[in-house]
């Protein structure tokens, strides 16, 4: 069972879009934030991750690191 969204899924999610709009967050800025977080997570040693985060070889966010159109 898949529990985490890819960047593309996050950017297409209507509820997330509504929350971002309510907070005044622009889509491009949010996409850049997600891509930056994915890059940082991908190079962070598992020993530094919070206990609630399961270490993995590849972050679900990093699987979709293309720049938004």
mmJSON file of the N, C-alpha and C atoms, coordinates in Angstrom:
{"data_MODEL":{"atom_site":{
"group_PDB":["ATOM","ATOM","ATOM","ATOM","ATOM","ATOM","ATOM","ATOM","ATOM","ATOM","ATOM","ATOM","ATOM","ATOM","ATOM","ATOM","ATOM","ATOM","ATOM","ATOM","ATOM","ATOM","ATOM","ATOM","ATOM","ATOM","ATOM","ATOM","ATOM","ATOM","ATOM","ATOM","ATOM","ATOM","ATOM","ATOM","ATOM","ATOM","ATOM","ATOM","ATOM","ATOM","ATOM","ATOM","ATOM","ATOM","ATOM","ATOM","ATOM","ATOM","ATOM","ATOM","ATOM","ATOM","ATOM","ATOM","ATOM","ATOM","ATOM","ATOM","ATOM","ATOM","ATOM","ATOM","ATOM","ATOM","ATOM","ATOM","ATOM","ATOM","ATOM","ATOM","ATOM","ATOM","ATOM","ATOM","ATOM","ATOM","ATOM","ATOM","ATOM","ATOM","ATOM","ATOM","ATOM","ATOM","ATOM","ATOM","ATOM","ATOM","ATOM","ATOM","ATOM","ATOM","ATOM","ATOM","ATOM","ATOM","ATOM","ATOM","ATOM","ATOM","ATOM","ATOM","ATOM","ATOM","ATOM","ATOM","ATOM","ATOM","ATOM","ATOM","ATOM","ATOM","ATOM","ATOM","ATOM","ATOM","ATOM","ATOM","ATOM","ATOM","ATOM","ATOM","ATOM","ATOM","ATOM","ATOM","ATOM","ATOM","ATOM","ATOM","ATOM","ATOM","ATOM","ATOM","ATOM","ATOM","ATOM","ATOM","ATOM","ATOM","ATOM","ATOM","ATOM","ATOM","ATOM","ATOM","ATOM","ATOM","ATOM","ATOM","ATOM","ATOM","ATOM","ATOM","ATOM","ATOM","ATOM","ATOM","ATOM","ATOM","ATOM","ATOM","ATOM","ATOM","ATOM","ATOM","ATOM","ATOM","ATOM","ATOM","ATOM","ATOM","ATOM","ATOM","ATOM","ATOM","ATOM","ATOM","ATOM","ATOM","ATOM","ATOM","ATOM","ATOM","ATOM","ATOM","ATOM","ATOM","ATOM","ATOM","ATOM","ATOM","ATOM","ATOM","ATOM","ATOM","ATOM","ATOM","ATOM","ATOM","ATOM","ATOM","ATOM","ATOM","ATOM"],
"id":[1,2,3,4,5,6,7,8,9,10,11,12,13,14,15,16,17,18,19,20,21,22,23,24,25,26,27,28,29,30,31,32,33,34,35,36,37,38,39,40,41,42,43,44,45,46,47,48,49,50,51,52,53,54,55,56,57,58,59,60,61,62,63,64,65,66,67,68,69,70,71,72,73,74,75,76,77,78,79,80,81,82,83,84,85,86,87,88,89,90,91,92,93,94,95,96,97,98,99,100,101,102,103,104,105,106,107,108,109,110,111,112,113,114,115,116,117,118,119,120,121,122,123,124,125,126,127,128,129,130,131,132,133,134,135,136,137,138,139,140,141,142,143,144,145,146,147,148,149,150,151,152,153,154,155,156,157,158,159,160,161,162,163,164,165,166,167,168,169,170,171,172,173,174,175,176,177,178,179,180,181,182,183,184,185,186,187,188,189,190,191,192,193,194,195,196,197,198,199,200,201,202,203,204,205,206,207],
"type_symbol":["N","C","C","N","C","C","N","C","C","N","C","C","N","C","C","N","C","C","N","C","C","N","C","C","N","C","C","N","C","C","N","C","C","N","C","C","N","C","C","N","C","C","N","C","C","N","C","C","N","C","C","N","C","C","N","C","C","N","C","C","N","C","C","N","C","C","N","C","C","N","C","C","N","C","C","N","C","C","N","C","C","N","C","C","N","C","C","N","C","C","N","C","C","N","C","C","N","C","C","N","C","C","N","C","C","N","C","C","N","C","C","N","C","C","N","C","C","N","C","C","N","C","C","N","C","C","N","C","C","N","C","C","N","C","C","N","C","C","N","C","C","N","C","C","N","C","C","N","C","C","N","C","C","N","C","C","N","C","C","N","C","C","N","C","C","N","C","C","N","C","C","N","C","C","N","C","C","N","C","C","N","C","C","N","C","C","N","C","C","N","C","C","N","C","C","N","C","C","N","C","C","N","C","C","N","C","C"],
"label_atom_id":["N","CA","C","N","CA","C","N","CA","C","N","CA","C","N","CA","C","N","CA","C","N","CA","C","N","CA","C","N","CA","C","N","CA","C","N","CA","C","N","CA","C","N","CA","C","N","CA","C","N","CA","C","N","CA","C","N","CA","C","N","CA","C","N","CA","C","N","CA","C","N","CA","C","N","CA","C","N","CA","C","N","CA","C","N","CA","C","N","CA","C","N","CA","C","N","CA","C","N","CA","C","N","CA","C","N","CA","C","N","CA","C","N","CA","C","N","CA","C","N","CA","C","N","CA","C","N","CA","C","N","CA","C","N","CA","C","N","CA","C","N","CA","C","N","CA","C","N","CA","C","N","CA","C","N","CA","C","N","CA","C","N","CA","C","N","CA","C","N","CA","C","N","CA","C","N","CA","C","N","CA","C","N","CA","C","N","CA","C","N","CA","C","N","CA","C","N","CA","C","N","CA","C","N","CA","C","N","CA","C","N","CA","C","N","CA","C","N","CA","C","N","CA","C","N","CA","C","N","CA","C","N","CA","C","N","CA","C","N","CA","C"],
"label_alt_id":[null,null,null,null,null,null,null,null,null,null,null,null,null,null,null,null,null,null,null,null,null,null,null,null,null,null,null,null,null,null,null,null,null,null,null,null,null,null,null,null,null,null,null,null,null,null,null,null,null,null,null,null,null,null,null,null,null,null,null,null,null,null,null,null,null,null,null,null,null,null,null,null,null,null,null,null,null,null,null,null,null,null,null,null,null,null,null,null,null,null,null,null,null,null,null,null,null,null,null,null,null,null,null,null,null,null,null,null,null,null,null,null,null,null,null,null,null,null,null,null,null,null,null,null,null,null,null,null,null,null,null,null,null,null,null,null,null,null,null,null,null,null,null,null,null,null,null,null,null,null,null,null,null,null,null,null,null,null,null,null,null,null,null,null,null,null,null,null,null,null,null,null,null,null,null,null,null,null,null,null,null,null,null,null,null,null,null,null,null,null,null,null,null,null,null,null,null,null,null,null,null,null,null,null,null,null,null],
"label_comp_id":["UNK","UNK","UNK","UNK","UNK","UNK","UNK","UNK","UNK","UNK","UNK","UNK","UNK","UNK","UNK","UNK","UNK","UNK","UNK","UNK","UNK","UNK","UNK","UNK","UNK","UNK","UNK","UNK","UNK","UNK","UNK","UNK","UNK","UNK","UNK","UNK","UNK","UNK","UNK","UNK","UNK","UNK","UNK","UNK","UNK","UNK","UNK","UNK","UNK","UNK","UNK","UNK","UNK","UNK","UNK","UNK","UNK","UNK","UNK","UNK","UNK","UNK","UNK","UNK","UNK","UNK","UNK","UNK","UNK","UNK","UNK","UNK","UNK","UNK","UNK","UNK","UNK","UNK","UNK","UNK","UNK","UNK","UNK","UNK","UNK","UNK","UNK","UNK","UNK","UNK","UNK","UNK","UNK","UNK","UNK","UNK","UNK","UNK","UNK","UNK","UNK","UNK","UNK","UNK","UNK","UNK","UNK","UNK","UNK","UNK","UNK","UNK","UNK","UNK","UNK","UNK","UNK","UNK","UNK","UNK","UNK","UNK","UNK","UNK","UNK","UNK","UNK","UNK","UNK","UNK","UNK","UNK","UNK","UNK","UNK","UNK","UNK","UNK","UNK","UNK","UNK","UNK","UNK","UNK","UNK","UNK","UNK","UNK","UNK","UNK","UNK","UNK","UNK","UNK","UNK","UNK","UNK","UNK","UNK","UNK","UNK","UNK","UNK","UNK","UNK","UNK","UNK","UNK","UNK","UNK","UNK","UNK","UNK","UNK","UNK","UNK","UNK","UNK","UNK","UNK","UNK","UNK","UNK","UNK","UNK","UNK","UNK","UNK","UNK","UNK","UNK","UNK","UNK","UNK","UNK","UNK","UNK","UNK","UNK","UNK","UNK","UNK","UNK","UNK","UNK","UNK","UNK"],
"label_asym_id":["A","A","A","A","A","A","A","A","A","A","A","A","A","A","A","A","A","A","A","A","A","A","A","A","A","A","A","A","A","A","A","A","A","A","A","A","A","A","A","A","A","A","A","A","A","A","A","A","A","A","A","A","A","A","A","A","A","A","A","A","A","A","A","A","A","A","A","A","A","A","A","A","A","A","A","A","A","A","A","A","A","A","A","A","A","A","A","A","A","A","A","A","A","A","A","A","A","A","A","A","A","A","A","A","A","A","A","A","A","A","A","A","A","A","A","A","A","A","A","A","A","A","A","A","A","A","A","A","A","A","A","A","A","A","A","A","A","A","A","A","A","A","A","A","A","A","A","A","A","A","A","A","A","A","A","A","A","A","A","A","A","A","A","A","A","A","A","A","A","A","A","A","A","A","A","A","A","A","A","A","A","A","A","A","A","A","A","A","A","A","A","A","A","A","A","A","A","A","A","A","A","A","A","A","A","A","A"],
"label_entity_id":["1","1","1","1","1","1","1","1","1","1","1","1","1","1","1","1","1","1","1","1","1","1","1","1","1","1","1","1","1","1","1","1","1","1","1","1","1","1","1","1","1","1","1","1","1","1","1","1","1","1","1","1","1","1","1","1","1","1","1","1","1","1","1","1","1","1","1","1","1","1","1","1","1","1","1","1","1","1","1","1","1","1","1","1","1","1","1","1","1","1","1","1","1","1","1","1","1","1","1","1","1","1","1","1","1","1","1","1","1","1","1","1","1","1","1","1","1","1","1","1","1","1","1","1","1","1","1","1","1","1","1","1","1","1","1","1","1","1","1","1","1","1","1","1","1","1","1","1","1","1","1","1","1","1","1","1","1","1","1","1","1","1","1","1","1","1","1","1","1","1","1","1","1","1","1","1","1","1","1","1","1","1","1","1","1","1","1","1","1","1","1","1","1","1","1","1","1","1","1","1","1","1","1","1","1","1","1"],
"label_seq_id":[1,1,1,2,2,2,3,3,3,4,4,4,5,5,5,6,6,6,7,7,7,8,8,8,9,9,9,10,10,10,11,11,11,12,12,12,13,13,13,14,14,14,15,15,15,16,16,16,17,17,17,18,18,18,19,19,19,20,20,20,21,21,21,22,22,22,23,23,23,24,24,24,25,25,25,26,26,26,27,27,27,28,28,28,29,29,29,30,30,30,31,31,31,32,32,32,33,33,33,34,34,34,35,35,35,36,36,36,37,37,37,38,38,38,39,39,39,40,40,40,41,41,41,42,42,42,43,43,43,44,44,44,45,45,45,46,46,46,47,47,47,48,48,48,49,49,49,50,50,50,51,51,51,52,52,52,53,53,53,54,54,54,55,55,55,56,56,56,57,57,57,58,58,58,59,59,59,60,60,60,61,61,61,62,62,62,63,63,63,64,64,64,65,65,65,66,66,66,67,67,67,68,68,68,69,69,69],
"pdbx_PDB_ins_code":[null,null,null,null,null,null,null,null,null,null,null,null,null,null,null,null,null,null,null,null,null,null,null,null,null,null,null,null,null,null,null,null,null,null,null,null,null,null,null,null,null,null,null,null,null,null,null,null,null,null,null,null,null,null,null,null,null,null,null,null,null,null,null,null,null,null,null,null,null,null,null,null,null,null,null,null,null,null,null,null,null,null,null,null,null,null,null,null,null,null,null,null,null,null,null,null,null,null,null,null,null,null,null,null,null,null,null,null,null,null,null,null,null,null,null,null,null,null,null,null,null,null,null,null,null,null,null,null,null,null,null,null,null,null,null,null,null,null,null,null,null,null,null,null,null,null,null,null,null,null,null,null,null,null,null,null,null,null,null,null,null,null,null,null,null,null,null,null,null,null,null,null,null,null,null,null,null,null,null,null,null,null,null,null,null,null,null,null,null,null,null,null,null,null,null,null,null,null,null,null,null,null,null,null,null,null,null],
"Cartn_x":[0.837,0.0,0.879,0.578,1.348,0.801,1.678,1.252,1.76,2.713,3.327,3.088,2.965,2.716,4.022,4.049,5.171,4.971,5.999,5.865,4.728,4.65,3.568,2.2,2.044,0.758,0.448,1.462,1.273,0.807,1.466,1.144,-0.22,-0.714,-2.025,-3.162,-2.838,-3.852,-4.691,-6.01,-6.856,-6.914,-6.849,-6.878,-5.601,-4.464,-3.195,-3.205,-3.753,-3.849,-4.712,-5.815,-6.68,-5.964,-5.244,-4.493,-3.42,-2.706,-1.675,-2.288,-3.411,-4.081,-4.527,-5.081,-5.528,-4.362,-3.188,-1.995,-1.194,-1.65,-0.943,0.347,0.428,1.623,1.422,2.335,2.248,2.695,2.068,2.346,3.83,4.448,5.864,6.751,6.467,7.242,7.093,5.87,5.619,6.347,6.336,7.042,8.539,9.094,10.517,10.829,9.941,10.119,10.131,9.193,9.126,10.371,10.855,12.054,13.277,13.372,14.487,14.454,13.273,13.132,13.519,13.158,13.502,15.01,15.67,17.136,17.813,17.353,17.943,17.693,16.475,16.146,16.966,17.213,17.954,19.408,19.973,21.379,21.576,20.491,20.582,20.781,21.837,22.048,20.851,20.538,19.395,19.501,20.722,20.905,20.451,20.327,19.891,18.404,17.725,16.291,15.52,14.365,13.544,13.136,12.893,12.541,11.279,10.408,9.161,9.34,10.511,10.779,11.563,11.018,11.718,12.778,14.027,15.054,14.725,15.039,14.793,15.91,16.106,17.147,16.8,15.525,15.094,13.845,13.891,12.737,11.626,10.352,9.263,9.217,9.672,9.698,10.761,11.864,12.95,12.656,11.659,11.36,10.804,10.416,9.798,10.376,11.627,12.299,12.384,11.575,11.566,11.04,11.519,11.008,9.565,8.723,7.325,7.232,6.225,6.032,5.527],
"Cartn_y":[-1.189,0.0,1.248,2.167,3.395,4.445,5.017,6.008,7.412,7.545,8.837,9.273,10.577,11.135,11.538,11.488,12.039,13.552,14.256,15.703,16.017,15.275,15.511,15.348,14.305,14.069,15.185,15.661,16.76,18.011,18.307,19.522,19.459,18.259,18.098,17.903,17.748,17.484,18.742,18.666,19.854,20.4,19.551,20.035,20.801,20.278,20.976,22.312,22.327,23.576,24.604,24.152,25.066,25.621,24.769,25.217,26.229,25.936,26.866,28.206,28.164,29.402,30.202,29.519,30.192,30.825,30.201,30.711,31.68,31.905,32.818,32.244,30.924,30.255,29.989,30.483,30.283,28.874,28.32,26.94,26.721,27.647,27.482,27.491,28.372,28.42,27.125,26.605,25.357,24.199,24.168,23.116,23.18,24.386,24.539,24.079,24.374,23.919,22.394,21.754,20.287,19.671,20.25,19.733,19.9,21.031,21.273,20.289,20.072,19.114,17.709,17.337,16.009,15.859,16.902,16.842,16.698,17.456,17.388,16.025,15.512,14.197,13.096,13.222,12.184,12.095,13.195,13.154,13.185,13.093,13.076,11.65,11.413,10.064,9.614,8.345,7.79,8.063,8.113,8.336,9.729,10.654,12.009,12.239,11.252,11.383,11.23,11.89,11.7,10.236,9.823,8.423,7.995,8.927,8.573,8.387,8.707,8.568,7.29,6.42,5.179,5.458,5.038,5.239,4.435,4.973,4.281,4.65,3.793,4.04,5.247,5.436,6.516,7.158,8.452,9.17,9.207,9.05,9.144,10.527,11.536,12.868,12.974,12.236,12.358,11.626,10.761,10.024,10.932,12.132,13.031,14.431,14.61,15.877,16.788,16.52,17.395,18.769,19.783,21.135,21.207,21.939,22.059,22.81,22.452,23.089,24.495],
"Cartn_z":[0.0,0.0,0.0,-0.877,-1.009,-0.042,0.787,1.768,1.471,0.547,0.293,-1.146,-1.337,-2.66,-3.331,-4.66,-5.41,-5.507,-5.969,-6.144,-7.115,-8.211,-9.184,-8.541,-7.74,-7.067,-6.075,-5.372,-4.42,-5.158,-6.283,-7.03,-7.702,-7.966,-8.604,-7.604,-6.328,-5.313,-5.076,-5.271,-5.125,-3.693,-2.698,-1.316,-0.985,-1.408,-1.183,-1.925,-3.143,-3.91,-3.176,-2.588,-1.826,-0.598,0.103,1.283,0.89,-0.192,-0.656,-1.053,-1.755,-2.163,-0.937,0.046,1.267,2.017,1.911,2.589,1.725,0.494,-0.398,-0.962,-1.042,-1.563,-3.05,-3.864,-5.311,-5.682,-6.721,-7.137,-7.431,-8.147,-8.503,-7.251,-6.316,-5.067,-4.288,-4.249,-3.53,-4.204,-5.541,-6.281,-5.995,-5.968,-5.671,-4.248,-3.309,-1.93,-1.853,-2.539,-2.529,-3.161,-4.267,-4.923,-4.034,-3.363,-2.45,-1.282,-0.724,0.382,-0.063,-1.286,-1.812,-1.959,-2.468,-2.617,-1.261,-0.281,1.059,1.681,1.572,2.141,1.491,0.187,-0.534,-0.083,0.403,0.817,2.336,3.09,4.55,5.039,5.831,6.366,7.205,7.127,7.862,9.356,9.878,11.319,11.751,10.809,11.145,10.918,10.339,10.101,11.41,11.542,12.745,12.889,14.107,14.38,13.637,13.304,12.618,11.118,10.601,9.168,8.94,8.095,7.785,6.74,6.988,5.966,4.72,3.581,2.322,1.361,0.388,-0.6,-1.459,-1.733,-2.609,-2.029,-1.815,-1.3,-2.343,-1.943,-2.915,-3.559,-2.855,-3.441,-4.523,-4.369,-5.339,-6.633,-6.663,-7.89,-8.975,-8.599,-9.557,-9.362,-9.71,-9.426,-10.649,-11.653,-12.82,-12.422,-13.105,-12.872,-13.337,-12.605,-13.02,-14.342,-15.107,-16.428,-16.28],
"occupancy":[1.0,1.0,1.0,1.0,1.0,1.0,1.0,1.0,1.0,1.0,1.0,1.0,1.0,1.0,1.0,1.0,1.0,1.0,1.0,1.0,1.0,1.0,1.0,1.0,1.0,1.0,1.0,1.0,1.0,1.0,1.0,1.0,1.0,1.0,1.0,1.0,1.0,1.0,1.0,1.0,1.0,1.0,1.0,1.0,1.0,1.0,1.0,1.0,1.0,1.0,1.0,1.0,1.0,1.0,1.0,1.0,1.0,1.0,1.0,1.0,1.0,1.0,1.0,1.0,1.0,1.0,1.0,1.0,1.0,1.0,1.0,1.0,1.0,1.0,1.0,1.0,1.0,1.0,1.0,1.0,1.0,1.0,1.0,1.0,1.0,1.0,1.0,1.0,1.0,1.0,1.0,1.0,1.0,1.0,1.0,1.0,1.0,1.0,1.0,1.0,1.0,1.0,1.0,1.0,1.0,1.0,1.0,1.0,1.0,1.0,1.0,1.0,1.0,1.0,1.0,1.0,1.0,1.0,1.0,1.0,1.0,1.0,1.0,1.0,1.0,1.0,1.0,1.0,1.0,1.0,1.0,1.0,1.0,1.0,1.0,1.0,1.0,1.0,1.0,1.0,1.0,1.0,1.0,1.0,1.0,1.0,1.0,1.0,1.0,1.0,1.0,1.0,1.0,1.0,1.0,1.0,1.0,1.0,1.0,1.0,1.0,1.0,1.0,1.0,1.0,1.0,1.0,1.0,1.0,1.0,1.0,1.0,1.0,1.0,1.0,1.0,1.0,1.0,1.0,1.0,1.0,1.0,1.0,1.0,1.0,1.0,1.0,1.0,1.0,1.0,1.0,1.0,1.0,1.0,1.0,1.0,1.0,1.0,1.0,1.0,1.0,1.0,1.0,1.0,1.0,1.0,1.0],
"B_iso_or_equiv":[0.0,0.0,0.0,0.0,0.0,0.0,0.0,0.0,0.0,0.0,0.0,0.0,0.0,0.0,0.0,0.0,0.0,0.0,0.0,0.0,0.0,0.0,0.0,0.0,0.0,0.0,0.0,0.0,0.0,0.0,0.0,0.0,0.0,0.0,0.0,0.0,0.0,0.0,0.0,0.0,0.0,0.0,0.0,0.0,0.0,0.0,0.0,0.0,0.0,0.0,0.0,0.0,0.0,0.0,0.0,0.0,0.0,0.0,0.0,0.0,0.0,0.0,0.0,0.0,0.0,0.0,0.0,0.0,0.0,0.0,0.0,0.0,0.0,0.0,0.0,0.0,0.0,0.0,0.0,0.0,0.0,0.0,0.0,0.0,0.0,0.0,0.0,0.0,0.0,0.0,0.0,0.0,0.0,0.0,0.0,0.0,0.0,0.0,0.0,0.0,0.0,0.0,0.0,0.0,0.0,0.0,0.0,0.0,0.0,0.0,0.0,0.0,0.0,0.0,0.0,0.0,0.0,0.0,0.0,0.0,0.0,0.0,0.0,0.0,0.0,0.0,0.0,0.0,0.0,0.0,0.0,0.0,0.0,0.0,0.0,0.0,0.0,0.0,0.0,0.0,0.0,0.0,0.0,0.0,0.0,0.0,0.0,0.0,0.0,0.0,0.0,0.0,0.0,0.0,0.0,0.0,0.0,0.0,0.0,0.0,0.0,0.0,0.0,0.0,0.0,0.0,0.0,0.0,0.0,0.0,0.0,0.0,0.0,0.0,0.0,0.0,0.0,0.0,0.0,0.0,0.0,0.0,0.0,0.0,0.0,0.0,0.0,0.0,0.0,0.0,0.0,0.0,0.0,0.0,0.0,0.0,0.0,0.0,0.0,0.0,0.0,0.0,0.0,0.0,0.0,0.0,0.0],
"pdbx_formal_charge":[null,null,null,null,null,null,null,null,null,null,null,null,null,null,null,null,null,null,null,null,null,null,null,null,null,null,null,null,null,null,null,null,null,null,null,null,null,null,null,null,null,null,null,null,null,null,null,null,null,null,null,null,null,null,null,null,null,null,null,null,null,null,null,null,null,null,null,null,null,null,null,null,null,null,null,null,null,null,null,null,null,null,null,null,null,null,null,null,null,null,null,null,null,null,null,null,null,null,null,null,null,null,null,null,null,null,null,null,null,null,null,null,null,null,null,null,null,null,null,null,null,null,null,null,null,null,null,null,null,null,null,null,null,null,null,null,null,null,null,null,null,null,null,null,null,null,null,null,null,null,null,null,null,null,null,null,null,null,null,null,null,null,null,null,null,null,null,null,null,null,null,null,null,null,null,null,null,null,null,null,null,null,null,null,null,null,null,null,null,null,null,null,null,null,null,null,null,null,null,null,null,null,null,null,null,null,null],
"auth_seq_id":[1,1,1,2,2,2,3,3,3,4,4,4,5,5,5,6,6,6,7,7,7,8,8,8,9,9,9,10,10,10,11,11,11,12,12,12,13,13,13,14,14,14,15,15,15,16,16,16,17,17,17,18,18,18,19,19,19,20,20,20,21,21,21,22,22,22,23,23,23,24,24,24,25,25,25,26,26,26,27,27,27,28,28,28,29,29,29,30,30,30,31,31,31,32,32,32,33,33,33,34,34,34,35,35,35,36,36,36,37,37,37,38,38,38,39,39,39,40,40,40,41,41,41,42,42,42,43,43,43,44,44,44,45,45,45,46,46,46,47,47,47,48,48,48,49,49,49,50,50,50,51,51,51,52,52,52,53,53,53,54,54,54,55,55,55,56,56,56,57,57,57,58,58,58,59,59,59,60,60,60,61,61,61,62,62,62,63,63,63,64,64,64,65,65,65,66,66,66,67,67,67,68,68,68,69,69,69],
"auth_comp_id":["UNK","UNK","UNK","UNK","UNK","UNK","UNK","UNK","UNK","UNK","UNK","UNK","UNK","UNK","UNK","UNK","UNK","UNK","UNK","UNK","UNK","UNK","UNK","UNK","UNK","UNK","UNK","UNK","UNK","UNK","UNK","UNK","UNK","UNK","UNK","UNK","UNK","UNK","UNK","UNK","UNK","UNK","UNK","UNK","UNK","UNK","UNK","UNK","UNK","UNK","UNK","UNK","UNK","UNK","UNK","UNK","UNK","UNK","UNK","UNK","UNK","UNK","UNK","UNK","UNK","UNK","UNK","UNK","UNK","UNK","UNK","UNK","UNK","UNK","UNK","UNK","UNK","UNK","UNK","UNK","UNK","UNK","UNK","UNK","UNK","UNK","UNK","UNK","UNK","UNK","UNK","UNK","UNK","UNK","UNK","UNK","UNK","UNK","UNK","UNK","UNK","UNK","UNK","UNK","UNK","UNK","UNK","UNK","UNK","UNK","UNK","UNK","UNK","UNK","UNK","UNK","UNK","UNK","UNK","UNK","UNK","UNK","UNK","UNK","UNK","UNK","UNK","UNK","UNK","UNK","UNK","UNK","UNK","UNK","UNK","UNK","UNK","UNK","UNK","UNK","UNK","UNK","UNK","UNK","UNK","UNK","UNK","UNK","UNK","UNK","UNK","UNK","UNK","UNK","UNK","UNK","UNK","UNK","UNK","UNK","UNK","UNK","UNK","UNK","UNK","UNK","UNK","UNK","UNK","UNK","UNK","UNK","UNK","UNK","UNK","UNK","UNK","UNK","UNK","UNK","UNK","UNK","UNK","UNK","UNK","UNK","UNK","UNK","UNK","UNK","UNK","UNK","UNK","UNK","UNK","UNK","UNK","UNK","UNK","UNK","UNK","UNK","UNK","UNK","UNK","UNK","UNK"],
"auth_asym_id":["A","A","A","A","A","A","A","A","A","A","A","A","A","A","A","A","A","A","A","A","A","A","A","A","A","A","A","A","A","A","A","A","A","A","A","A","A","A","A","A","A","A","A","A","A","A","A","A","A","A","A","A","A","A","A","A","A","A","A","A","A","A","A","A","A","A","A","A","A","A","A","A","A","A","A","A","A","A","A","A","A","A","A","A","A","A","A","A","A","A","A","A","A","A","A","A","A","A","A","A","A","A","A","A","A","A","A","A","A","A","A","A","A","A","A","A","A","A","A","A","A","A","A","A","A","A","A","A","A","A","A","A","A","A","A","A","A","A","A","A","A","A","A","A","A","A","A","A","A","A","A","A","A","A","A","A","A","A","A","A","A","A","A","A","A","A","A","A","A","A","A","A","A","A","A","A","A","A","A","A","A","A","A","A","A","A","A","A","A","A","A","A","A","A","A","A","A","A","A","A","A","A","A","A","A","A","A"],
"auth_atom_id":["N","CA","C","N","CA","C","N","CA","C","N","CA","C","N","CA","C","N","CA","C","N","CA","C","N","CA","C","N","CA","C","N","CA","C","N","CA","C","N","CA","C","N","CA","C","N","CA","C","N","CA","C","N","CA","C","N","CA","C","N","CA","C","N","CA","C","N","CA","C","N","CA","C","N","CA","C","N","CA","C","N","CA","C","N","CA","C","N","CA","C","N","CA","C","N","CA","C","N","CA","C","N","CA","C","N","CA","C","N","CA","C","N","CA","C","N","CA","C","N","CA","C","N","CA","C","N","CA","C","N","CA","C","N","CA","C","N","CA","C","N","CA","C","N","CA","C","N","CA","C","N","CA","C","N","CA","C","N","CA","C","N","CA","C","N","CA","C","N","CA","C","N","CA","C","N","CA","C","N","CA","C","N","CA","C","N","CA","C","N","CA","C","N","CA","C","N","CA","C","N","CA","C","N","CA","C","N","CA","C","N","CA","C","N","CA","C","N","CA","C","N","CA","C","N","CA","C","N","CA","C","N","CA","C","N","CA","C","N","CA","C"],
"pdbx_PDB_model_num":[1,1,1,1,1,1,1,1,1,1,1,1,1,1,1,1,1,1,1,1,1,1,1,1,1,1,1,1,1,1,1,1,1,1,1,1,1,1,1,1,1,1,1,1,1,1,1,1,1,1,1,1,1,1,1,1,1,1,1,1,1,1,1,1,1,1,1,1,1,1,1,1,1,1,1,1,1,1,1,1,1,1,1,1,1,1,1,1,1,1,1,1,1,1,1,1,1,1,1,1,1,1,1,1,1,1,1,1,1,1,1,1,1,1,1,1,1,1,1,1,1,1,1,1,1,1,1,1,1,1,1,1,1,1,1,1,1,1,1,1,1,1,1,1,1,1,1,1,1,1,1,1,1,1,1,1,1,1,1,1,1,1,1,1,1,1,1,1,1,1,1,1,1,1,1,1,1,1,1,1,1,1,1,1,1,1,1,1,1,1,1,1,1,1,1,1,1,1,1,1,1,1,1,1,1,1,1]
}}}
